[in-house]
Amino acid sequence: MLGCTVPTIGGLPKGFSWARKWGCECIQIYVTLSRRWDVPGLSEEEVFKFKSAWQDSPVKKVVAHVPYLVNLASPDKNLWQKSKERLRIELSRAGQFGVNFLVLHPGSYGNSNKLDGMKRTIEAIHAISNASDNQKTQILLETMAGQGTSIGSTFEEIAYILEEINNPEFIGVCFDTAHIFAAGYDIRGYKNYEMVLTEFDEIIGLNKMKAIHVNDSRANLGSRSDRHACIGEGKLGLEIFQAIMKDTRFLTIPKILEIPERGKRSEDNLRLLRKLQLISGHLPKSKNLQKQLIRKELYVNIS
Ligand SMILES: [Zn+2]
């Protein structure tokens, strides 16, 4: 199942028009205003409009992203409280809209230490899970690049949080290809892809992976820098994207493209990913041959 982050200027239902235009089977949106702490009320009419736009679209699953303002690992008591309350609102709103998954960054520990940060994240998620009656939406911890003091850049950290929360119905994982590469997992090439997935399976469990962010990375391996690139234009190479697209274990889980300039480039990047899925066998090793093969029918680089 393939899709991307869609623009929602003019209201959330507009996201489904982009999905139709770009042929997305899944989309990612924010269900609140992502840069603001205040969250305006939601009317029944808005919910109705969202659901009917969804029904009239090719979208099977909707993923929501928790705003970056939220930091559940923060040592600042006030920010931690606000973040917890916002996560509660995000989850409740996602439930009203019938959203399937809510992607969450595990947080940054700031001037404290990593273990205390992880404990605060766990405590906040625990509190939310006990208070929530939303049966529809599953929270997904995103694998992170490891920028600054962020947690969740190793499979062990993600596994630790999941084990402590111990509620597999309530929480799973969103695997971000650009982030794990920047975090130091080399997923370039078919063999490495399998090795990294085997490691993920041993430490976290592949059954916990509920969504994938398919992004190339402008940042180098192990740079701990979070810089997404268009598919085939970063450091990852095309092999991993072909492997993911063809991987029968992930056919039914949302694969979401999150690239810069999404308005201009989403359509051709989605087309490239679909094309990679159709190519049988491995891609040729030569970058030039790869480019020719990709360009041949469907893919035209419009940049
Ligand atoms: Zn991501």
py3Dmol code that shows the C-alpha trace and the ligand (Angstrom):
import py3Dmol

protein = """\
ATOM      1  CA  MET A   1       0.000   0.000   0.000  1.00  0.00           C
ATOM      2  CA  LEU A   2       1.667   3.195  -1.193  1.00  0.00           C
ATOM      3  CA  GLY A   3       0.971   6.879  -0.608  1.00  0.00           C
ATOM      4  CA  CYS A   4       2.450  10.087   0.714  1.00  0.00           C
ATOM      5  CA  THR A   5       2.048  13.083   2.942  1.00  0.00           C
ATOM      6  CA  VAL A   6      -0.646  15.159   1.278  1.00  0.00           C
ATOM      7  CA  PRO A   7      -1.240  18.923   1.475  1.00  0.00           C
ATOM      8  CA  THR A   8      -4.374  19.867   3.417  1.00  0.00           C
ATOM      9  CA  ILE A   9      -4.506  23.581   2.670  1.00  0.00           C
ATOM     10  CA  GLY A  10      -8.201  24.425   2.500  1.00  0.00           C
ATOM     11  CA  GLY A  11      -9.177  21.730   5.008  1.00  0.00           C
ATOM     12  CA  LEU A  12      -8.392  18.101   5.810  1.00  0.00           C
ATOM     13  CA  PRO A  13     -10.815  16.651   3.201  1.00  0.00           C
ATOM     14  CA  LYS A  14      -8.670  18.309   0.513  1.00  0.00           C
ATOM     15  CA  GLY A  15      -6.001  15.694   1.283  1.00  0.00           C
ATOM     16  CA  PHE A  16      -8.198  13.068  -0.355  1.00  0.00           C
ATOM     17  CA  SER A  17      -8.359  15.051  -3.609  1.00  0.00           C
ATOM     18  CA  TRP A  18      -4.559  14.927  -3.775  1.00  0.00           C
ATOM     19  CA  ALA A  19      -4.700  11.213  -3.003  1.00  0.00           C
ATOM     20  CA  ARG A  20      -6.998  10.682  -5.982  1.00  0.00           C
ATOM     21  CA  LYS A  21      -4.832  12.817  -8.257  1.00  0.00           C
ATOM     22  CA  TRP A  22      -1.638  10.999  -7.252  1.00  0.00           C
ATOM     23  CA  GLY A  23      -3.162   7.517  -6.915  1.00  0.00           C
ATOM     24  CA  CYS A  24      -2.431   7.113  -3.187  1.00  0.00           C
ATOM     25  CA  GLU A  25      -3.823   4.083  -1.374  1.00  0.00           C
ATOM     26  CA  CYS A  26      -2.789   5.621   1.928  1.00  0.00           C
ATOM     27  CA  ILE A  27      -2.028   9.165   3.069  1.00  0.00           C
ATOM     28  CA  GLN A  28      -0.366  10.952   5.959  1.00  0.00           C
ATOM     29  CA  ILE A  29      -1.784  14.144   7.458  1.00  0.00           C
ATOM     30  CA  TYR A  30      -1.784  16.245  10.617  1.00  0.00           C
ATOM     31  CA  VAL A  31      -5.184  16.145  12.319  1.00  0.00           C
ATOM     32  CA  THR A  32      -4.511  19.434  14.165  1.00  0.00           C
ATOM     33  CA  LEU A  33      -2.587  22.597  13.325  1.00  0.00           C
ATOM     34  CA  SER A  34       0.956  21.278  13.571  1.00  0.00           C
ATOM     35  CA  ARG A  35       2.739  24.469  14.639  1.00  0.00           C
ATOM     36  CA  ARG A  36       0.328  25.623  17.307  1.00  0.00           C
ATOM     37  CA  TRP A  37      -0.394  24.529  20.849  1.00  0.00           C
ATOM     38  CA  ASP A  38      -4.024  25.647  20.824  1.00  0.00           C
ATOM     39  CA  VAL A  39      -6.388  23.214  19.176  1.00  0.00           C
ATOM     40  CA  PRO A  40      -9.682  24.638  17.924  1.00  0.00           C
ATOM     41  CA  GLY A  41     -12.836  22.555  18.486  1.00  0.00           C
ATOM     42  CA  LEU A  42     -14.084  20.037  15.965  1.00  0.00           C
ATOM     43  CA  SER A  43     -17.653  20.023  14.694  1.00  0.00           C
ATOM     44  CA  GLU A  44     -19.678  16.992  13.682  1.00  0.00           C
ATOM     45  CA  GLU A  45     -19.952  18.489  10.231  1.00  0.00           C
ATOM     46  CA  GLU A  46     -16.146  18.537   9.845  1.00  0.00           C
ATOM     47  CA  VAL A  47     -15.959  14.887  10.866  1.00  0.00           C
ATOM     48  CA  PHE A  48     -18.735  14.019   8.410  1.00  0.00           C
ATOM     49  CA  LYS A  49     -17.010  15.879   5.567  1.00  0.00           C
ATOM     50  CA  PHE A  50     -13.714  14.122   6.315  1.00  0.00           C
ATOM     51  CA  LYS A  51     -15.307  10.689   6.346  1.00  0.00           C
ATOM     52  CA  SER A  52     -17.281  11.190   3.169  1.00  0.00           C
ATOM     53  CA  ALA A  53     -14.228  12.555   1.314  1.00  0.00           C
ATOM     54  CA  TRP A  54     -12.331   9.456   2.495  1.00  0.00           C
ATOM     55  CA  GLN A  55     -15.105   7.147   1.309  1.00  0.00           C
ATOM     56  CA  ASP A  56     -15.115   8.725  -2.147  1.00  0.00           C
ATOM     57  CA  SER A  57     -11.331   8.315  -2.492  1.00  0.00           C
ATOM     58  CA  PRO A  58      -8.957   5.424  -3.292  1.00  0.00           C
ATOM     59  CA  VAL A  59      -7.483   5.724   0.233  1.00  0.00           C
ATOM     60  CA  LYS A  60      -7.622   2.580   2.350  1.00  0.00           C
ATOM     61  CA  LYS A  61      -5.613   3.748   5.354  1.00  0.00           C
ATOM     62  CA  VAL A  62      -4.957   7.144   6.901  1.00  0.00           C
ATOM     63  CA  VAL A  63      -1.864   7.841   8.980  1.00  0.00           C
ATOM     64  CA  ALA A  64      -1.721  10.961  11.170  1.00  0.00           C
ATOM     65  CA  HIS A  65       1.515  12.497  12.434  1.00  0.00           C
ATOM     66  CA  VAL A  66       1.801  14.015  15.900  1.00  0.00           C
ATOM     67  CA  PRO A  67       3.151  17.611  15.633  1.00  0.00           C
ATOM     68  CA  TYR A  68       6.865  18.148  16.331  1.00  0.00           C
ATOM     69  CA  LEU A  69       5.963  20.475  19.221  1.00  0.00           C
ATOM     70  CA  VAL A  70       5.194  17.415  21.306  1.00  0.00           C
ATOM     71  CA  ASN A  71       8.135  16.158  23.386  1.00  0.00           C
ATOM     72  CA  LEU A  72       7.212  13.381  25.802  1.00  0.00           C
ATOM     73  CA  ALA A  73      10.832  12.893  26.904  1.00  0.00           C
ATOM     74  CA  SER A  74      11.288  16.530  27.935  1.00  0.00           C
ATOM     75  CA  PRO A  75      12.813  17.219  31.388  1.00  0.00           C
ATOM     76  CA  ASP A  76      10.787  20.475  31.432  1.00  0.00           C
ATOM     77  CA  LYS A  77       7.729  19.632  33.539  1.00  0.00           C
ATOM     78  CA  ASN A  78       5.517  22.206  31.868  1.00  0.00           C
ATOM     79  CA  LEU A  79       6.435  21.093  28.337  1.00  0.00           C
ATOM     80  CA  TRP A  80       6.027  17.436  29.330  1.00  0.00           C
ATOM     81  CA  GLN A  81       2.503  18.089  30.684  1.00  0.00           C
ATOM     82  CA  LYS A  82       1.536  20.061  27.598  1.00  0.00           C
ATOM     83  CA  SER A  83       2.944  17.343  25.360  1.00  0.00           C
ATOM     84  CA  LYS A  84       1.034  14.618  27.184  1.00  0.00           C
ATOM     85  CA  GLU A  85      -2.202  16.575  26.945  1.00  0.00           C
ATOM     86  CA  ARG A  86      -1.605  17.207  23.241  1.00  0.00           C
ATOM     87  CA  LEU A  87      -1.012  13.518  22.574  1.00  0.00           C
ATOM     88  CA  ARG A  88      -4.313  12.783  24.319  1.00  0.00           C
ATOM     89  CA  ILE A  89      -6.056  15.280  22.024  1.00  0.00           C
ATOM     90  CA  GLU A  90      -4.299  13.922  18.910  1.00  0.00           C
ATOM     91  CA  LEU A  91      -5.391  10.396  19.744  1.00  0.00           C
ATOM     92  CA  SER A  92      -8.946  11.388  20.497  1.00  0.00           C
ATOM     93  CA  ARG A  93      -9.180  13.394  17.278  1.00  0.00           C
ATOM     94  CA  ALA A  94      -7.613  10.578  15.255  1.00  0.00           C
ATOM     95  CA  GLY A  95     -10.315   8.333  16.718  1.00  0.00           C
ATOM     96  CA  GLN A  96     -13.110  10.711  15.715  1.00  0.00           C
ATOM     97  CA  PHE A  97     -11.813  10.731  12.137  1.00  0.00           C
ATOM     98  CA  GLY A  98     -11.288   6.954  12.098  1.00  0.00           C
ATOM     99  CA  VAL A  99      -7.558   7.359  11.429  1.00  0.00           C
ATOM    100  CA  ASN A 100      -5.675   4.010  11.518  1.00  0.00           C
ATOM    101  CA  PHE A 101      -2.256   5.064  12.824  1.00  0.00           C
ATOM    102  CA  LEU A 102      -0.783   7.981  14.751  1.00  0.00           C
ATOM    103  CA  VAL A 103       2.976   8.401  14.220  1.00  0.00           C
ATOM    104  CA  LEU A 104       4.900   9.738  17.202  1.00  0.00           C
ATOM    105  CA  HIS A 105       8.528  10.762  17.657  1.00  0.00           C
ATOM    106  CA  PRO A 106       9.710   9.268  20.961  1.00  0.00           C
ATOM    107  CA  GLY A 107      11.093  12.663  22.099  1.00  0.00           C
ATOM    108  CA  SER A 108      14.306  14.431  23.137  1.00  0.00           C
ATOM    109  CA  TYR A 109      15.815  14.239  26.616  1.00  0.00           C
ATOM    110  CA  GLY A 110      17.442  17.708  26.521  1.00  0.00           C
ATOM    111  CA  ASN A 111      19.723  18.447  29.474  1.00  0.00           C
ATOM    112  CA  SER A 112      18.786  15.247  31.315  1.00  0.00           C
ATOM    113  CA  ASN A 113      19.900  11.731  30.282  1.00  0.00           C
ATOM    114  CA  LYS A 114      18.599   9.203  27.799  1.00  0.00           C
ATOM    115  CA  LEU A 115      17.211   6.677  30.259  1.00  0.00           C
ATOM    116  CA  ASP A 116      15.256   9.315  32.187  1.00  0.00           C
ATOM    117  CA  GLY A 117      13.971  10.652  28.870  1.00  0.00           C
ATOM    118  CA  MET A 118      12.767   7.200  27.836  1.00  0.00           C
ATOM    119  CA  LYS A 119      11.085   6.755  31.214  1.00  0.00           C
ATOM    120  CA  ARG A 120       9.176  10.013  30.784  1.00  0.00           C
ATOM    121  CA  THR A 121       8.035   8.943  27.307  1.00  0.00           C
ATOM    122  CA  ILE A 122       6.897   5.598  28.700  1.00  0.00           C
ATOM    123  CA  GLU A 123       5.062   7.246  31.594  1.00  0.00           C
ATOM    124  CA  ALA A 124       3.224   9.627  29.273  1.00  0.00           C
ATOM    125  CA  ILE A 125       2.178   6.901  26.833  1.00  0.00           C
ATOM    126  CA  HIS A 126       1.058   4.714  29.734  1.00  0.00           C
ATOM    127  CA  ALA A 127      -1.139   7.496  31.073  1.00  0.00           C
ATOM    128  CA  ILE A 128      -2.679   8.096  27.638  1.00  0.00           C
ATOM    129  CA  SER A 129      -3.297   4.399  26.993  1.00  0.00           C
ATOM    130  CA  ASN A 130      -5.088   4.036  30.334  1.00  0.00           C
ATOM    131  CA  ALA A 131      -7.305   7.041  29.669  1.00  0.00           C
ATOM    132  CA  SER A 132      -8.107   6.452  25.989  1.00  0.00           C
ATOM    133  CA  ASP A 133     -11.206   4.723  24.674  1.00  0.00           C
ATOM    134  CA  ASN A 134     -10.045   5.001  21.065  1.00  0.00           C
ATOM    135  CA  GLN A 135     -10.042   1.422  19.751  1.00  0.00           C
ATOM    136  CA  LYS A 136      -9.449   2.412  16.154  1.00  0.00           C
ATOM    137  CA  THR A 137      -6.075   4.168  16.161  1.00  0.00           C
ATOM    138  CA  GLN A 138      -2.716   2.607  16.955  1.00  0.00           C
ATOM    139  CA  ILE A 139       0.194   4.815  18.051  1.00  0.00           C
ATOM    140  CA  LEU A 140       3.423   4.133  16.111  1.00  0.00           C
ATOM    141  CA  LEU A 141       6.826   5.092  17.500  1.00  0.00           C
ATOM    142  CA  GLU A 142       8.991   6.343  14.666  1.00  0.00           C
ATOM    143  CA  THR A 143      12.616   5.225  14.300  1.00  0.00           C
ATOM    144  CA  MET A 144      14.729   8.382  14.529  1.00  0.00           C
ATOM    145  CA  ALA A 145      17.945   9.697  12.969  1.00  0.00           C
ATOM    146  CA  GLY A 146      19.421  10.469  16.396  1.00  0.00           C
ATOM    147  CA  GLN A 147      19.725  14.210  15.906  1.00  0.00           C
ATOM    148  CA  GLY A 148      20.608  16.139  19.088  1.00  0.00           C
ATOM    149  CA  THR A 149      19.294  14.381  22.176  1.00  0.00           C
ATOM    150  CA  SER A 150      16.464  12.528  20.458  1.00  0.00           C
ATOM    151  CA  ILE A 151      15.683   8.980  21.540  1.00  0.00           C
ATOM    152  CA  GLY A 152      14.598   6.096  19.321  1.00  0.00           C
ATOM    153  CA  SER A 153      17.572   5.974  16.940  1.00  0.00           C
ATOM    154  CA  THR A 154      18.485   2.398  17.878  1.00  0.00           C
ATOM    155  CA  PHE A 155      16.262  -0.655  17.652  1.00  0.00           C
ATOM    156  CA  GLU A 156      17.131  -1.363  21.298  1.00  0.00           C
ATOM    157  CA  GLU A 157      15.667   1.961  22.462  1.00  0.00           C
ATOM    158  CA  ILE A 158      12.445   1.403  20.536  1.00  0.00           C
ATOM    159  CA  ALA A 159      12.244  -2.173  21.878  1.00  0.00           C
ATOM    160  CA  TYR A 160      12.782  -0.941  25.449  1.00  0.00           C
ATOM    161  CA  ILE A 161       9.894   1.538  25.212  1.00  0.00           C
ATOM    162  CA  LEU A 162       7.571  -1.047  23.620  1.00  0.00           C
ATOM    163  CA  GLU A 163       8.408  -3.654  26.233  1.00  0.00           C
ATOM    164  CA  GLU A 164       7.784  -1.266  29.099  1.00  0.00           C
ATOM    165  CA  ILE A 165       4.446  -0.175  27.674  1.00  0.00           C
ATOM    166  CA  ASN A 166       3.582  -3.819  26.986  1.00  0.00           C
ATOM    167  CA  ASN A 167       0.419  -3.083  25.012  1.00  0.00           C
ATOM    168  CA  PRO A 168       0.902  -4.329  21.422  1.00  0.00           C
ATOM    169  CA  GLU A 169      -2.655  -3.411  20.426  1.00  0.00           C
ATOM    170  CA  PHE A 170      -2.016   0.178  21.437  1.00  0.00           C
ATOM    171  CA  ILE A 171       1.495   0.777  20.121  1.00  0.00           C
ATOM    172  CA  GLY A 172       3.676  -0.351  17.187  1.00  0.00           C
ATOM    173  CA  VAL A 173       6.516   1.030  15.055  1.00  0.00           C
ATOM    174  CA  CYS A 174       6.901   3.232  11.990  1.00  0.00           C
ATOM    175  CA  PHE A 175      10.162   2.420  10.184  1.00  0.00           C
ATOM    176  CA  ASP A 176      11.760   5.444   8.467  1.00  0.00           C
ATOM    177  CA  THR A 177      14.395   4.490   5.872  1.00  0.00           C
ATOM    178  CA  ALA A 178      16.156   7.896   5.869  1.00  0.00           C
ATOM    179  CA  HIS A 179      16.256   8.039   9.666  1.00  0.00           C
ATOM    180  CA  ILE A 180      17.649   4.564  10.250  1.00  0.00           C
ATOM    181  CA  PHE A 181      20.362   5.160   7.646  1.00  0.00           C
ATOM    182  CA  ALA A 182      21.401   8.441   9.290  1.00  0.00           C
ATOM    183  CA  ALA A 183      21.283   6.616  12.634  1.00  0.00           C
ATOM    184  CA  GLY A 184      23.959   4.212  11.355  1.00  0.00           C
ATOM    185  CA  TYR A 185      22.065   1.227   9.900  1.00  0.00           C
ATOM    186  CA  ASP A 186      23.454   0.618   6.412  1.00  0.00           C
ATOM    187  CA  ILE A 187      20.468  -0.486   4.330  1.00  0.00           C
ATOM    188  CA  ARG A 188      22.080   0.102   0.922  1.00  0.00           C
ATOM    189  CA  GLY A 189      21.775  -2.907  -1.386  1.00  0.00           C
ATOM    190  CA  TYR A 190      19.641  -6.049  -1.165  1.00  0.00           C
ATOM    191  CA  LYS A 191      21.886  -7.956   1.245  1.00  0.00           C
ATOM    192  CA  ASN A 192      22.193  -5.125   3.752  1.00  0.00           C
ATOM    193  CA  TYR A 193      18.441  -4.504   3.569  1.00  0.00           C
ATOM    194  CA  GLU A 194      17.798  -8.107   4.617  1.00  0.00           C
ATOM    195  CA  MET A 195      20.423  -7.908   7.355  1.00  0.00           C
ATOM    196  CA  VAL A 196      18.956  -4.750   8.867  1.00  0.00           C
ATOM    197  CA  LEU A 197      15.462  -6.260   8.770  1.00  0.00           C
ATOM    198  CA  THR A 198      16.747  -9.409  10.453  1.00  0.00           C
ATOM    199  CA  GLU A 199      18.240  -7.234  13.184  1.00  0.00           C
ATOM    200  CA  PHE A 200      14.955  -5.339  13.509  1.00  0.00           C
ATOM    201  CA  ASP A 201      13.118  -8.650  13.751  1.00  0.00           C
ATOM    202  CA  GLU A 202      15.411  -9.989  16.460  1.00  0.00           C
ATOM    203  CA  ILE A 203      15.313  -6.857  18.598  1.00  0.00           C
ATOM    204  CA  ILE A 204      11.840  -5.397  18.004  1.00  0.00           C
ATOM    205  CA  GLY A 205       9.922  -7.960  15.921  1.00  0.00           C
ATOM    206  CA  LEU A 206       8.775  -7.459  12.328  1.00  0.00           C
ATOM    207  CA  ASN A 207       5.180  -7.955  13.450  1.00  0.00           C
ATOM    208  CA  LYS A 208       5.483  -4.595  15.277  1.00  0.00           C
ATOM    209  CA  MET A 209       6.225  -2.725  12.030  1.00  0.00           C
ATOM    210  CA  LYS A 210       2.903  -1.161  11.022  1.00  0.00           C
ATOM    211  CA  ALA A 211       3.995   1.611   8.650  1.00  0.00           C
ATOM    212  CA  ILE A 212       7.067   2.603   6.654  1.00  0.00           C
ATOM    213  CA  HIS A 213       8.266   6.089   5.785  1.00  0.00           C
ATOM    214  CA  VAL A 214       9.961   5.614   2.418  1.00  0.00           C
ATOM    215  CA  ASN A 215      12.480   8.419   2.103  1.00  0.00           C
ATOM    216  CA  ASP A 216      15.903   8.788   0.596  1.00  0.00           C
ATOM    217  CA  SER A 217      18.505  10.572   2.732  1.00  0.00           C
ATOM    218  CA  ARG A 218      20.580  13.603   1.880  1.00  0.00           C
ATOM    219  CA  ALA A 219      22.589  12.919   5.034  1.00  0.00           C
ATOM    220  CA  ASN A 220      25.363  10.320   5.232  1.00  0.00           C
ATOM    221  CA  LEU A 221      25.355   6.974   6.980  1.00  0.00           C
ATOM    222  CA  GLY A 222      25.660   7.504  10.722  1.00  0.00           C
ATOM    223  CA  SER A 223      25.544  11.315  10.424  1.00  0.00           C
ATOM    224  CA  ARG A 224      22.579  11.481  12.843  1.00  0.00           C
ATOM    225  CA  SER A 225      21.174  14.207  10.666  1.00  0.00           C
ATOM    226  CA  ASP A 226      17.537  14.176   9.579  1.00  0.00           C
ATOM    227  CA  ARG A 227      17.459  15.336   5.957  1.00  0.00           C
ATOM    228  CA  HIS A 228      15.053  13.636   3.584  1.00  0.00           C
ATOM    229  CA  ALA A 229      15.650  13.441  -0.170  1.00  0.00           C
ATOM    230  CA  CYS A 230      13.572  12.417  -3.176  1.00  0.00           C
ATOM    231  CA  ILE A 231      13.825   8.717  -4.111  1.00  0.00           C
ATOM    232  CA  GLY A 232      17.060   8.007  -6.020  1.00  0.00           C
ATOM    233  CA  GLU A 233      18.452  11.475  -5.291  1.00  0.00           C
ATOM    234  CA  GLY A 234      20.033  10.803  -1.917  1.00  0.00           C
ATOM    235  CA  LYS A 235      22.562   8.373  -0.497  1.00  0.00           C
ATOM    236  CA  LEU A 236      20.441   5.228  -0.267  1.00  0.00           C
ATOM    237  CA  GLY A 237      20.426   3.992  -3.864  1.00  0.00           C
ATOM    238  CA  LEU A 238      17.399   2.477  -5.587  1.00  0.00           C
ATOM    239  CA  GLU A 239      17.906  -1.141  -4.492  1.00  0.00           C
ATOM    240  CA  ILE A 240      16.431  -0.716  -1.029  1.00  0.00           C
ATOM    241  CA  PHE A 241      13.326   0.977  -2.425  1.00  0.00           C
ATOM    242  CA  GLN A 242      12.795  -1.806  -4.924  1.00  0.00           C
ATOM    243  CA  ALA A 243      13.300  -4.347  -2.124  1.00  0.00           C
ATOM    244  CA  ILE A 244      10.727  -2.626   0.101  1.00  0.00           C
ATOM    245  CA  MET A 245       8.199  -2.230  -2.686  1.00  0.00           C
ATOM    246  CA  LYS A 246       8.467  -5.893  -3.640  1.00  0.00           C
ATOM    247  CA  ASP A 247       8.664  -7.251  -0.094  1.00  0.00           C
ATOM    248  CA  THR A 248       5.593  -9.463   0.327  1.00  0.00           C
ATOM    249  CA  ARG A 249       5.743  -9.004   4.120  1.00  0.00           C
ATOM    250  CA  PHE A 250       4.855  -5.336   3.706  1.00  0.00           C
ATOM    251  CA  LEU A 251       2.347  -5.332   0.831  1.00  0.00           C
ATOM    252  CA  THR A 252      -0.604  -4.368   3.032  1.00  0.00           C
ATOM    253  CA  ILE A 253       1.088  -1.885   5.356  1.00  0.00           C
ATOM    254  CA  PRO A 254       1.110   1.838   4.550  1.00  0.00           C
ATOM    255  CA  LYS A 255       4.296   3.003   2.848  1.00  0.00           C
ATOM    256  CA  ILE A 256       4.381   6.777   3.073  1.00  0.00           C
ATOM    257  CA  LEU A 257       6.627   9.055   1.074  1.00  0.00           C
ATOM    258  CA  GLU A 258       7.775  12.171   2.958  1.00  0.00           C
ATOM    259  CA  ILE A 259       9.908  14.278   0.648  1.00  0.00           C
ATOM    260  CA  PRO A 260      10.844  17.933   0.363  1.00  0.00           C
ATOM    261  CA  GLU A 261       8.780  19.861  -2.229  1.00  0.00           C
ATOM    262  CA  ARG A 262       5.994  17.330  -1.939  1.00  0.00           C
ATOM    263  CA  GLY A 263       3.585  19.358  -4.053  1.00  0.00           C
ATOM    264  CA  LYS A 264       5.933  19.305  -7.050  1.00  0.00           C
ATOM    265  CA  ARG A 265       7.666  15.973  -6.675  1.00  0.00           C
ATOM    266  CA  SER A 266       5.284  13.534  -4.960  1.00  0.00           C
ATOM    267  CA  GLU A 267       3.613  12.354  -8.133  1.00  0.00           C
ATOM    268  CA  ASP A 268       6.812  11.437  -9.975  1.00  0.00           C
ATOM    269  CA  ASN A 269       8.364   9.872  -6.858  1.00  0.00           C
ATOM    270  CA  LEU A 270       5.297   7.680  -6.345  1.00  0.00           C
ATOM    271  CA  ARG A 271       5.437   6.692  -9.992  1.00  0.00           C
ATOM    272  CA  LEU A 272       9.092   5.738  -9.606  1.00  0.00           C
ATOM    273  CA  LEU A 273       8.325   3.545  -6.586  1.00  0.00           C
ATOM    274  CA  ARG A 274       5.531   1.771  -8.477  1.00  0.00           C
ATOM    275  CA  LYS A 275       7.832   1.277 -11.411  1.00  0.00           C
ATOM    276  CA  LEU A 276      10.493  -0.270  -9.154  1.00  0.00           C
ATOM    277  CA  GLN A 277       7.861  -2.687  -7.876  1.00  0.00           C
ATOM    278  CA  LEU A 278       7.134  -3.864 -11.420  1.00  0.00           C
ATOM    279  CA  ILE A 279      10.755  -4.541 -12.367  1.00  0.00           C
ATOM    280  CA  SER A 280      11.461  -8.247 -11.993  1.00  0.00           C
ATOM    281  CA  GLY A 281      14.822  -9.345 -10.679  1.00  0.00           C
ATOM    282  CA  HIS A 282      17.526  -7.132  -9.218  1.00  0.00           C
ATOM    283  CA  LEU A 283      18.423  -3.729 -10.662  1.00  0.00           C
ATOM    284  CA  PRO A 284      21.651  -3.490 -12.692  1.00  0.00           C
ATOM    285  CA  LYS A 285      24.664  -2.379 -10.616  1.00  0.00           C
ATOM    286  CA  SER A 286      25.574   0.529 -12.876  1.00  0.00           C
ATOM    287  CA  LYS A 287      23.911   3.791 -11.825  1.00  0.00           C
ATOM    288  CA  ASN A 288      23.629   4.854 -15.469  1.00  0.00           C
ATOM    289  CA  LEU A 289      21.878   1.647 -16.463  1.00  0.00           C
ATOM    290  CA  GLN A 290      19.551   2.053 -13.490  1.00  0.00           C
ATOM    291  CA  LYS A 291      18.664   5.542 -14.604  1.00  0.00           C
ATOM    292  CA  GLN A 292      17.971   4.408 -18.159  1.00  0.00           C
ATOM    293  CA  LEU A 293      15.826   1.537 -16.974  1.00  0.00           C
ATOM    294  CA  ILE A 294      13.794   3.785 -14.713  1.00  0.00           C
ATOM    295  CA  ARG A 295      13.394   6.569 -17.245  1.00  0.00           C
ATOM    296  CA  LYS A 296      12.502   4.256 -20.101  1.00  0.00           C
ATOM    297  CA  GLU A 297       8.758   4.188 -19.665  1.00  0.00           C
ATOM    298  CA  LEU A 298       7.218   5.929 -16.732  1.00  0.00           C
ATOM    299  CA  TYR A 299       9.637   8.097 -14.891  1.00  0.00           C
ATOM    300  CA  VAL A 300      10.469  11.541 -16.105  1.00  0.00           C
ATOM    301  CA  ASN A 301      12.570  13.675 -13.815  1.00  0.00           C
ATOM    302  CA  ILE A 302      10.807  17.014 -13.802  1.00  0.00           C
ATOM    303  CA  SER A 303      13.283  18.910 -11.625  1.00  0.00           C
TER     304      SER A 303
END
"""
ligand_1 = """\
1
ZN
Zn 9.418 9.895 8.946
"""
view = py3Dmol.view(width=600, height=400)
view.addModel(protein, "pdb")
view.setStyle({"model": 0}, {"cartoon": {"style": "trace"}})
view.addModel(ligand_1, "xyz")
view.setStyle({"model": 1}, {"stick": {}})
view.zoomTo()
view.show()
